[in-house]
Amino acid sequence: MRTRFELLALSTALAALTALSVGCSKAPEATGASASGASAPSTTVGTVIDDSIVTASVKAALLADPDLKGFDFKVVTRKGEVQLSGFVDKQTQIDIAVTVAGAVTGVKSVQNNVSLRSVAPTVGGKVDDTLITAKVKTALLADESIKSLDIAVITRQGDVQLSGFVNNQSQIDRAIAVVSGIAGVSHVSNEMSIKK
């Protein structure tokens, strides 16, 4: 079992390196330069790898917990700060998730963006939410002014939750505007943070 988690961490780290190398080949405005020319604080390759390992370790810890394994948590890490998002049934599950994530080696802090579900999901609702999530991800990828690979998307009954770390406020505003215009989206919850 431990080997599986180590392989997951390694594959996540390799994916982060690939994303970093792709990001390095983009034009300056696509890699974080704002309209004023200032860019988001950079990170080293080592930090990106460390963050990928922390993300994989947090996901593994959440999956291993019997009270949490059935929930779809999004986990994003930047410089050791873990951002949790998703939907759960009870406040105690949020508390457990924050505690489990905070206990993982390499986690400096945990930002809780997890929301409570209002009603139990139906099969049809899950299918609809999956389609909306796919539309949102596609729309974000199509917009060159948004660094969408840093944005996690979860949909619950048409409520789209956006989380992750982006370069500036204009990317947050643009992401919300793009997502708000998608058919089936009833509400957009912004849980995104600006990179420090």
C-alpha positions in Angstrom: 0.0 0.0 0.0 2.8 2.4 0.9 4.5 1.8 -2.5 1.2 2.8 -4.3 1.2 6.1 -2.4 4.9 6.7 -3.3 4.2 6.0 -6.9 1.3 8.4 -6.8 3.5 11.1 -5.3 6.2 10.5 -7.9 3.8 10.6 -10.8 2.3 13.8 -9.5 5.7 15.3 -9.2 6.5 14.4 -12.8 3.3 15.9 -14.0 4.1 19.1 -12.2 7.5 19.2 -13.8 5.9 18.7 -17.2 3.4 21.5 -16.5 6.3 23.7 -15.3 8.3 23.1 -18.5 5.2 23.8 -20.7 4.5 27.0 -18.7 8.1 28.1 -19.2 7.7 28.1 -22.9 4.6 30.4 -22.9 4.7 34.1 -23.7 5.2 36.4 -20.6 1.5 37.4 -20.5 0.4 33.8 -20.4 2.8 32.9 -17.5 1.6 35.4 -15.0 2.5 38.9 -16.2 -0.3 41.3 -15.4 -1.5 44.2 -17.3 1.0 46.4 -15.4 3.8 44.0 -16.4 4.3 42.6 -12.9 4.3 38.9 -12.6 3.3 36.5 -9.8 6.0 35.5 -7.4 7.9 32.6 -8.9 8.7 29.2 -7.4 11.7 27.0 -8.0 11.4 23.6 -9.6 12.2 22.0 -6.2 9.3 23.9 -4.6 7.0 22.7 -7.4 8.1 19.1 -6.9 7.7 19.4 -3.1 4.2 20.9 -3.5 3.3 18.1 -5.8 4.4 15.5 -3.3 2.5 17.3 -0.5 -0.6 17.4 -2.7 -0.4 13.7 -3.5 0.3 12.9 0.2 -2.7 14.9 1.3 -5.0 13.2 -1.2 -3.7 9.8 -0.1 -4.3 10.7 3.6 -7.9 11.9 2.8 -8.6 8.7 0.8 -7.2 6.5 3.6 -9.5 8.1 6.2 -12.8 6.0 6.6 -14.9 9.1 7.3 -13.7 10.9 4.2 -12.8 8.4 1.5 -16.2 8.7 -0.4 -15.8 12.5 -0.9 -14.2 14.3 -3.9 -11.8 16.8 -2.4 -9.7 19.0 -4.5 -6.3 19.6 -3.1 -4.0 22.4 -4.4 -0.6 23.2 -2.8 1.6 26.3 -3.2 4.7 26.7 -1.1 3.4 24.3 1.5 0.0 26.0 1.8 -2.7 23.5 1.1 -6.0 24.6 -0.2 -8.9 22.1 0.3 -12.2 22.5 -1.6 -15.2 20.3 -2.3 -18.6 19.4 -0.8 -19.3 17.2 2.2 -22.4 16.2 4.2 -21.4 17.3 7.7 -19.3 19.9 9.5 -17.4 17.1 11.3 -16.1 15.9 7.9 -14.7 19.3 7.2 -13.0 19.3 10.6 -11.6 15.9 10.0 -10.3 16.8 6.5 -8.5 19.9 7.8 -7.0 17.9 10.7 -5.9 15.1 8.3 -4.4 17.5 5.8 -2.6 19.5 8.5 -0.9 16.4 9.8 0.8 15.6 6.5 4.5 16.2 6.4 5.4 19.3 4.4 2.0 21.1 5.1 2.7 24.6 6.5 -1.0 25.6 6.6 -4.4 24.5 5.5 -6.9 26.8 3.8 -10.4 25.3 4.2 -12.7 26.0 1.3 -14.9 22.9 1.7 -18.7 23.5 1.6 -21.6 21.6 3.1 -24.0 19.9 0.7 -27.6 21.2 1.0 -29.3 17.9 -0.1 -28.1 14.4 -1.1 -27.0 14.0 -4.7 -29.0 12.0 -7.2 -27.5 10.1 -10.1 -29.0 12.5 -12.7 -27.6 15.4 -10.7 -24.1 13.9 -10.6 -24.2 13.4 -14.4 -25.4 17.0 -14.9 -22.6 18.3 -12.5 -20.0 16.3 -14.3 -21.1 17.8 -17.7 -21.0 21.3 -16.2 -17.5 20.7 -14.8 -16.3 19.6 -18.2 -17.8 22.7 -19.8 -16.2 24.9 -17.2 -12.8 23.3 -17.6 -13.0 23.6 -21.4 -14.0 27.2 -21.2 -11.2 28.1 -18.8 -8.6 26.3 -21.0 -9.9 28.2 -24.0 -9.4 31.6 -22.4 -5.7 32.6 -22.8 -5.9 35.3 -20.1 -6.6 32.6 -17.4 -3.9 30.3 -16.1 -6.5 27.5 -15.9 -4.2 24.7 -15.0 -3.9 26.2 -11.5 -7.7 26.3 -11.0 -9.6 23.3 -9.6 -13.3 22.9 -10.5 -16.0 21.2 -8.5 -19.7 21.3 -9.3 -22.6 20.5 -7.0 -26.2 21.1 -8.2 -25.1 23.7 -10.6 -23.0 25.5 -8.0 -19.5 25.7 -9.4 -16.6 26.1 -6.9 -13.4 27.4 -8.3 -10.2 27.0 -6.1 -6.5 27.2 -6.5 -3.7 29.7 -6.7 -3.7 32.3 -9.6 -1.4 35.1 -10.5 -3.6 38.2 -9.9 -7.1 39.5 -9.3 -7.8 40.0 -13.0 -7.5 36.2 -13.5 -10.0 35.6 -10.7 -12.4 38.1 -12.1 -12.0 36.7 -15.7 -12.5 33.1 -14.5 -15.7 34.1 -12.6 -17.0 35.9 -15.6 -16.3 33.0 -18.0 -17.8 30.4 -15.7 -20.9 32.6 -15.0 -21.8 32.6 -18.7 -21.9 28.8 -19.0 -25.3 27.1 -19.4 -26.3 25.1 -16.3 -24.2 27.2 -13.9 -26.5 28.6 -11.2 -23.8 30.1 -9.0 -20.0 30.5 -8.9 -18.2 30.2 -5.6 -14.8 31.8 -5.6 -12.3 30.1 -3.4 -9.2 31.1 -5.5 -6.2 32.8 -3.9 -3.6 35.1 -5.4 -0.1 33.5 -5.3 2.3 34.9 -2.7 
